[in-house]
Amino acid sequence: MSLPNPAELLPQMAAALTSHLNKRRISEPRFIGIRTGGVWVAQALLAALNRQDALGILDVSFYRDDFTQNGLHPQVQPSELPFEIEGQHLVLIDDVLMSGRTIRAALNELFDYGRPASVTLVSLLDLDARELPIRPDVVGATLSLAVDQRVKLSGPTPLTLELQTLAN
């Protein structure tokens, strides 16, 4: 299986996001990337949109529902939200949507900061392997992988995708 090139997906994602925001009459969205890959995608997407907006960064490690099983990742950093969440139209950006649990954790964290007016979900890849009813509003590509396969995003420049096979 060949993976798509993120550089080729970003212009279409930027156009789809612009259309989505216009249709919903959202003129001043606040952009938030989920650490780490979502931040890289958010930075690239903002560049594709030719926007200089402040970028919020979310680290959802403490909000994961598998935190007690997996423990704390050694590189956990605090979230950085340089704007209010209350009443804002948020664009939440992640690299790969798989089970939906990272997005659930991100929403839980965001609501601890306030109640947004709306949240638009953008994902570079949707692996169509959801365990929760969470779907992106804007997606670069949808892939179906074998059970033992994962996709890893490397970056921040250039963004590249690598197919990995889990050890048994």
C-alpha positions in Angstrom: 0.0 0.0 0.0 1.3 3.4 -0.8 0.6 6.3 1.5 -0.5 9.7 0.3 2.0 12.6 0.4 0.9 15.1 3.1 2.1 18.0 0.9 -0.5 17.0 -1.7 -3.3 16.6 0.8 -2.9 20.0 2.5 -4.1 22.3 -0.3 -7.3 20.2 -0.7 -7.8 20.2 3.1 -7.3 24.0 3.2 -10.0 24.4 0.5 -12.4 22.0 2.3 -11.8 23.8 5.6 -12.4 27.2 4.0 -15.6 26.0 2.5 -16.8 24.4 5.8 -16.1 27.6 7.8 -17.8 29.8 5.1 -20.8 27.5 5.0 -21.1 27.8 8.8 -20.4 31.5 8.7 -17.3 31.2 11.0 -15.0 34.2 10.3 -12.7 34.1 13.2 -11.8 30.4 14.1 -9.2 29.6 16.7 -6.8 26.8 15.7 -5.6 24.1 18.0 -3.2 21.3 17.2 -3.0 18.1 19.2 0.6 17.4 20.2 2.8 16.4 18.4 1.6 15.4 14.9 -1.5 17.5 15.0 0.6 20.6 15.8 2.7 19.9 12.7 -0.4 19.4 10.5 -1.9 22.6 12.0 1.2 24.6 11.2 1.3 23.3 7.6 -2.5 23.9 7.3 -2.2 27.5 8.5 0.6 28.0 6.0 -1.6 26.6 3.2 -4.4 28.9 4.3 -1.9 31.8 4.4 -2.9 32.6 7.9 -0.8 33.9 10.8 -3.2 33.0 13.6 -2.0 32.0 17.0 -1.9 28.3 17.4 -3.1 26.5 20.5 -1.4 23.3 21.5 -3.1 20.5 23.3 -1.4 17.7 25.1 -4.1 15.2 26.0 -1.9 12.7 27.9 -3.7 13.2 31.2 -7.1 13.0 29.6 -6.6 9.6 27.8 -8.9 6.9 29.0 -6.0 4.4 28.7 -3.8 6.5 31.0 -3.9 4.0 33.9 -3.0 1.2 31.5 -0.2 2.9 29.6 1.1 5.3 32.2 2.6 8.7 31.5 4.5 9.3 28.3 7.9 10.7 29.2 7.6 13.7 27.0 4.3 15.1 28.4 4.2 18.9 28.2 1.5 21.3 29.3 -1.1 22.5 26.9 -0.7 26.0 25.6 -3.9 27.9 24.7 -3.2 31.6 23.9 -6.9 32.5 23.6 -10.2 32.0 25.4 -12.1 28.8 24.7 -15.5 30.0 26.0 -17.8 30.9 23.1 -15.1 30.5 20.4 -15.3 28.5 17.2 -12.4 26.0 17.4 -10.7 24.1 14.7 -9.2 21.0 16.3 -6.4 19.4 14.2 -4.9 16.0 14.6 -2.7 13.9 12.3 -4.3 10.5 12.4 -7.8 9.6 13.5 -8.0 5.9 14.4 -10.1 4.9 17.5 -11.4 8.4 18.3 -10.1 8.2 21.8 -7.5 11.0 21.4 -10.2 13.3 20.1 -12.5 12.4 23.0 -9.7 13.3 25.4 -9.1 16.6 23.5 -12.7 17.5 23.8 -12.7 16.7 27.5 -9.7 18.9 28.1 -11.1 21.8 26.0 -14.4 21.8 27.9 -12.3 22.1 31.2 -11.2 25.5 29.8 -14.7 26.6 28.8 -17.6 25.9 26.4 -16.7 26.5 22.8 -19.4 27.7 20.4 -18.4 24.9 18.0 -15.6 22.5 17.3 -14.6 21.6 13.7 -12.4 18.5 13.5 -9.7 18.3 10.9 -7.5 15.2 10.4 -4.8 14.5 7.9 -5.7 10.8 7.8 -8.8 8.8 8.9 -7.9 5.2 9.4 -11.6 4.2 9.5 -11.1 2.1 12.7 -13.2 4.0 15.1 -14.2 2.8 18.5 -16.2 6.0 19.3 -18.7 7.9 17.1 -16.2 10.6 16.1 -15.8 11.7 12.5 -13.7 14.5 11.0 -15.4 17.5 9.3 -12.3 17.8 7.0 -10.0 14.9 6.2 -7.0 14.6 3.8 -7.5 10.9 3.1 -9.3 7.8 4.4 -7.4 4.6 4.6 -8.2 1.0 5.7 -5.2 -0.8 7.2 -4.7 -4.3 8.4 -5.1 -4.9 12.1 -1.4 -5.0 12.7 -0.6 -1.8 10.7 -0.2 1.8 11.9 0.8 5.0 10.2 3.4 7.3 11.7 3.8 10.9 10.8 7.2 12.5 10.8 7.9 16.2 10.7 7.6 19.0 11.1 9.3 19.8 7.8 8.7 18.0 5.5 5.7 16.0 6.7 6.1 12.4 5.7 4.0 9.3 6.4 5.4 5.8 7.1 3.5 2.5 7.2 4.5 0.4 10.2 3.7 -3.2 11.1 3.3 -4.0 14.8 5.3 -6.9 16.2 3.3 -9.9 17.3 
